[in-house]
Structures are given as C-alpha cells and as structure tokens.
Amino acid sequence: MTELTDEEILVRGKATRRALENKWYEEKYGKPHYVGLSSRLYRSPDFMKFMDGNKLKILLFLQTNITRGYLKKDKINIKDNYFCKGKLACSYSYEMLAELCNLERHSLKKHILEMAEKGIIEIEIVNKRKVFIIGYHYNGKETLLIEDVFLQ
C-alpha cells in the first residue's frame, strides 16, 4: 500500500483514516488482544443472575484494557510486575474508571467490590493505586477469573 497524503485521506474518509491508524498501531505495538467471554457463561443461570449491565460494562472495559506492554507513565510497571508473572491486569483509579464507564463513582465502587467478593476480579493496592487482576495467562492461553467462578 502506498503512502497517502493528508488530502487523500480526507477525501477517502474516516474508514481509510481508521485503517491507516490501525496499521500504524499494529506495526508499533503488535496486533491488539482481546480475551472474549465464553458463550457457556451466558448459559449459566448464576452468571445471568449476578451480572447486571453495569457489572458487565465494567468487566468488559477492564478486559479490553489489560496492560500487556510498557506504558510511558506507568509507575507500577504492570508489565514486569503482573503480565510477565502470568497475570492479566490493568490499573485505574475509581474516578477515572467511573468516567470512562459512564457510571457514578459510588455505584462503580459498589459493583467492583461485589465482583471482588465473588472472585471475578482481584484488587491489589500498590503505591495508592488500584490494580485490577481479571485473569491469568500461561503458554499463550488466557483464562479469566469469571470462568473459574461460574464454569466450575
């Protein structure tokens, strides 16, 4: 594919611009990862009772933002301290997470604590920051904690 000028990108529209951004992202960081929820989870009556829309929204957000590489302003060093040790983790403050998930802070905190009690996520506090662990990986296979809870 030849390089396009800014004018050509504007003429071709948003889809072309998005495709070029995705290509740049993949060249710089590798293909994006996503760990999907098993369809068996949705057949579990316990899962359907426990997971309401907001809990699912929070879980999917954390799941799509697992830190697998180095971040510029990462004081916790999530890649070395978590990902390289087999944990799927990310770090957000409750305020930031509430804003990104479009929820009230107290509501978000209540949902996260309920999921932590159930064992769906693990919360560690490091240097006054919260690290959310939602799964583990081993030999290229990624497993979410939610599967251990509802798919025994």
Phi, psi and omega per residue, in radians:
M1 nan 2.303 -3.129
T2 -1.418 2.714 3.110
E3 -1.218 2.388 3.133
L4 -1.773 2.539 3.064
T5 -1.375 2.901 3.114
D6 -1.035 -0.659 3.141
E7 -1.133 -0.718 3.133
E8 -1.136 -0.671 3.118
I9 -1.127 -0.743 3.112
L10 -1.087 -0.690 -3.134
V11 -1.201 -0.729 -3.082
R12 -1.299 -0.384 3.012
G13 1.766 -3.027 -3.023
K14 -1.155 -0.645 -3.095
A15 -1.077 -0.731 3.123
T16 -1.146 -0.747 3.141
R17 -1.089 -0.754 3.137
R18 -1.134 -0.704 3.130
A19 -1.113 -0.709 3.119
L20 -1.190 -0.672 3.091
E21 -1.119 -0.725 3.119
N22 -1.117 -0.712 3.131
K23 -1.109 -0.773 3.111
W24 -1.067 -0.780 -3.133
Y25 -1.063 -0.797 -3.119
E26 -1.137 -0.660 3.119
E27 -1.163 -0.641 -3.083
K28 -1.427 -0.745 -3.004
Y29 -2.025 -0.129 -3.038
G30 1.581 2.979 -3.119
K31 -1.118 2.431 3.108
P32 -1.166 2.557 -3.139
H33 -1.809 2.637 3.000
Y34 -2.623 2.214 3.108
V35 -1.706 1.949 -3.099
G36 -1.449 2.697 3.039
L37 -1.343 2.433 3.129
S38 -1.169 2.457 3.104
S39 -1.136 -0.370 3.085
R40 -1.143 -0.470 3.111
L41 -1.064 -0.720 -3.079
Y42 -1.219 -0.280 3.079
R43 -1.566 -0.135 -3.122
S44 -1.437 2.102 3.128
P45 -1.084 -0.619 3.124
D46 -1.125 -0.732 3.101
F47 -1.068 -0.814 -3.092
M48 -1.150 -0.570 3.092
K49 -1.236 -0.758 -3.025
F50 -1.367 -0.766 -3.002
M51 -1.495 1.865 2.996
D52 -1.602 -3.106 -3.062
G53 -1.063 -0.709 -3.108
N54 -1.226 -0.689 3.094
K55 -1.118 -0.725 3.122
L56 -1.131 -0.698 3.108
K57 -1.059 -0.790 3.137
I58 -1.119 -0.806 -3.126
L59 -1.080 -0.785 3.133
L60 -1.134 -0.634 3.093
F61 -1.114 -0.854 3.132
L62 -1.073 -0.678 -3.109
Q63 -1.127 -0.694 -3.116
T64 -1.421 -0.141 -3.129
N65 -2.029 0.504 3.060
I66 -1.087 2.338 -3.133
T67 -1.502 2.036 3.128
R68 -1.976 -0.230 -3.097
G69 -2.237 -3.061 3.129
Y70 -1.426 2.435 3.084
L71 -1.950 2.599 -3.077
K72 -1.062 -0.851 -3.045
K73 -1.845 0.623 -3.092
D74 -1.569 1.690 -3.126
K75 -1.319 -0.363 -3.110
I76 -1.501 -0.366 -3.076
N77 1.023 1.124 -3.056
I78 -1.063 -0.656 -3.101
K79 -1.062 -0.888 -3.097
D80 -1.269 -0.706 -3.044
N81 -1.446 -0.326 -3.097
Y82 -2.227 -1.070 -3.032
F83 -1.081 -0.765 -3.141
C84 -1.209 -0.244 3.082
K85 -1.755 0.225 3.033
G86 1.575 0.219 -3.121
K87 -1.891 2.451 3.049
L88 -1.678 1.923 -3.003
A89 -2.459 2.792 2.979
C90 -2.613 2.880 -3.070
S91 -2.299 2.207 3.071
Y92 -2.548 2.647 2.957
S93 -1.398 2.791 3.100
Y94 -1.066 -0.650 -3.128
E95 -1.103 -0.836 -3.129
M96 -1.134 -0.761 -3.134
L97 -1.114 -0.708 3.111
A98 -1.102 -0.726 3.131
E99 -1.149 -0.786 -3.102
L100 -1.207 -0.538 3.132
C101 -1.621 -0.024 3.122
N102 1.043 0.847 3.123
L103 -2.265 2.785 3.016
E104 -1.262 2.564 -3.064
R105 -1.052 -0.804 -3.101
H106 -1.153 -0.612 3.100
S107 -1.181 -0.770 3.133
L108 -1.080 -0.786 -3.116
K109 -1.096 -0.703 3.114
K110 -1.075 -0.792 3.139
H111 -1.128 -0.725 -3.136
I112 -1.140 -0.738 3.130
L113 -1.152 -0.634 3.067
E114 -1.115 -0.739 3.123
M115 -1.175 -0.617 3.110
A116 -1.178 -0.711 3.093
E117 -1.080 -0.658 -3.123
K118 -1.320 -0.348 -3.141
G119 1.677 0.226 -3.115
I120 -1.357 -0.598 3.044
I121 -2.344 2.761 3.033
E122 -2.042 2.439 -3.133
I123 -2.041 2.215 3.026
E124 -2.100 2.476 3.098
I125 -1.893 2.100 -3.114
V126 -2.239 2.133 -3.129
N127 0.888 0.787 3.131
K128 1.138 0.266 3.089
R129 -2.030 2.559 -3.126
K130 -1.627 2.293 3.058
V131 -1.985 2.160 -3.123
F132 -1.772 2.074 3.098
I133 -1.780 2.121 -3.093
I134 -2.011 -0.011 3.119
G135 3.141 -3.010 -3.124
Y136 -2.381 2.753 3.043
H137 -2.344 2.577 3.138
Y138 -2.690 2.204 -3.134
N139 0.906 0.745 3.085
G140 1.418 -0.107 3.120
K141 -1.748 2.211 -3.130
E142 -1.867 2.338 -3.116
T143 -2.212 2.329 3.110
L144 -1.604 2.585 3.110
L145 -1.087 -0.564 -3.120
I146 -1.054 -0.565 3.118
E147 -1.196 -0.639 3.102
D148 -1.165 -0.587 -3.097
V149 -1.302 -0.804 -2.992
F150 -1.779 -0.237 -3.088
L151 -2.033 0.529 -3.077
Q152 -0.744 nan nan
